[in-house]
Every structure is written in C-alpha cells, then in structure tokens.
Amino acid sequence: LEYSRRSRAHAVEAEELRRSLVDARLHALELQLQPHFLFNTLNAIAGLVRTNRQDEAIRLVAGLGDLLRYSLDHAGRQRVTLGEEVEVLTRFLEIHQARFPDRMAFAVAVDASLRQAAVPILILQPLVENAVRHGVEQASTPTCIEVRARREGDRLVLHVSNDGRLSSPRGEGVGMRNTRERLRALYGDHASFALSEVDGAVIAVIDLPFVECA
C-alpha cells in the first residue's frame, strides 16, 4: 500500500513537472513572438513617417496600442476564443491595410457558431504577417488576404490565404517556426500546420481539435 501511494505521488509530481516545462516553453515562445511582431510594426510606422504619411502612421500607432493591450490583458493565457482572436486579427489587418491602401484588401469569414472555439492566442497573427510580407509587399498588383474557419467533425480548420506564389524553399522565419512549435507544445501530434500554393494563392492551414472555451 505504501509503495502504491508513493508511486501515485511520483506520477502526480512527474505530471506537474511536465506541465510546468510545457508552460515555460510556451511562455518562452510567446516572449519570442511579441518582440518580433513589435519590431515589424515599428518598422512599418517608421516607413510611413519617412514618406510623410503622418495620418497613416498615427493610425498604426493607435492600432499597435490596441494590440499590445490585448497581449498584456491576456498575458499567461495560452488559449483564447476564436472570436477574440478574430477581433484582434481584424485590427491587425486594418493596420497593414493602412500601409497599402491601394494594394491590399482583406476578408474575414468566421461563422458565429465557431466564435467560442478555443485557439492558441495570436496563432493567426504570424500567418497574416507572412502573407503581408511575402504577398502584399512583393506584389505589383492588388492582393487580397482571406481568413476563414470551418468545423470538420471534432476538428477546427483555420485558413489564411493570399494571392501570390510560394517563395523558393528556405529556412522558416520566426513566425512560421513559432507557430509550429506552439502547436506541438499545446497539442502534440493532434494538430498540424501546412503552407502550400494552390491555383495562384498561398494557403496556410492550421488543423486542431475543436474545443469550446468554458
């Protein structure tokens, strides 16, 4: 009986340690993502200031404040509702559209029935940033970024697509690598991330378990 009790206690301690290590890893990834996003946004603001587009720069500063507030208000939370994520993502898209008013359009299609689904915080933001950097910024014609979500049984599938072509193979940037590692830490083998080119569009797909936030 004593051996059994000690065995159960060791199992509980091991599980608590595992969770602590996962939480520490996720926190490190979150800290990695935030300065990366901040650096890119500040670069965009600096570009607008240099070209005397002060009104757009002011809107970007205001939008950046909203995004930083969201990040601080949700500090320590690994998952948020898809509705929350979509709201802040729309703000993020508006920031970039202010940079490229004649070259960028966007559409966000998320059914109301999916808005309570749990997703990792800021999981879509790096995908949109990638679409802007490798799609909108590189294109000579207007580009549309689309964000969609659908449920397939017990799975939630998130799409971010943009007009354009997939860059030649090379090492993944911070955002894409961070996305893969966060999904792996949170879901193990039960989630996936893929980037592909289909019919003149680059499509990023995240597939993860469908679970509603309490």
C-alpha positions, 0 to 999 in steps of 0.5 A, spaced: 500 500 500 505 504 501 509 503 495 502 504 491 501 511 494 508 513 493 508 511 486 501 515 485 505 521 488 511 520 483 506 520 477 502 526 480 509 530 481 512 527 474 505 530 471 506 537 474 513 537 472 511 536 465 506 541 465 510 546 468 516 545 462 510 545 457 508 552 460 515 555 460 516 553 453 510 556 451 511 562 455 518 562 452 515 562 445 510 567 446 516 572 449 519 570 442 513 572 438 511 579 441 518 582 440 518 580 433 511 582 431 513 589 435 519 590 431 515 589 424 510 594 426 515 599 428 518 598 422 512 599 418 510 606 422 517 608 421 516 607 413 510 611 413 513 617 417 519 617 412 514 618 406 510 623 410 504 619 411 503 622 418 495 620 418 497 613 416 502 612 421 498 615 427 493 610 425 498 604 426 500 607 432 493 607 435 492 600 432 499 597 435 496 600 442 490 596 441 494 590 440 499 590 445 493 591 450 490 585 448 497 581 449 498 584 456 490 583 458 491 576 456 498 575 458 499 567 461 493 565 457 495 560 452 488 559 449 483 564 447 476 564 443 476 564 436 472 570 436 477 574 440 482 572 436 478 574 430 477 581 433 484 582 434 486 579 427 481 584 424 485 590 427 491 587 425 489 587 418 486 594 418 493 596 420 497 593 414 491 595 410 493 602 412 500 601 409 497 599 402 491 602 401 491 601 394 494 594 394 491 590 399 484 588 401 482 583 406 476 578 408 474 575 414 469 569 414 468 566 421 461 563 422 458 565 429 457 558 431 465 557 431 466 564 435 467 560 442 472 555 439 478 555 443 485 557 439 492 558 441 492 566 442 495 570 436 496 563 432 493 567 426 497 573 427 504 570 424 500 567 418 497 574 416 504 577 417 507 572 412 502 573 407 503 581 408 510 580 407 511 575 402 504 577 398 502 584 399 509 587 399 512 583 393 506 584 389 505 589 383 498 588 383 492 588 388 492 582 393 487 580 397 488 576 404 482 571 406 481 568 413 476 563 414 474 557 419 470 551 418 468 545 423 470 538 420 467 533 425 471 534 432 476 538 428 477 546 427 480 548 420 483 555 420 485 558 413 489 564 411 490 565 404 493 570 399 494 571 392 501 570 390 506 564 389 510 560 394 517 563 395 523 558 393 524 553 399 528 556 405 529 556 412 522 558 416 522 565 419 520 566 426 513 566 425 512 560 421 517 556 426 513 559 432 507 557 430 509 550 429 512 549 435 506 552 439 502 547 436 506 541 438 507 544 445 499 545 446 497 539 442 502 534 440 501 530 434 493 532 434 494 538 430 498 540 424 500 546 420 501 546 412 503 552 407 502 550 400 500 554 393 494 552 390 491 555 383 495 562 384 494 563 392 498 561 398 494 557 403 496 556 410 492 551 414 492 550 421 488 543 423 486 542 431 481 539 435 475 543 436 474 545 443 469 550 446 472 555 451 468 554 458 
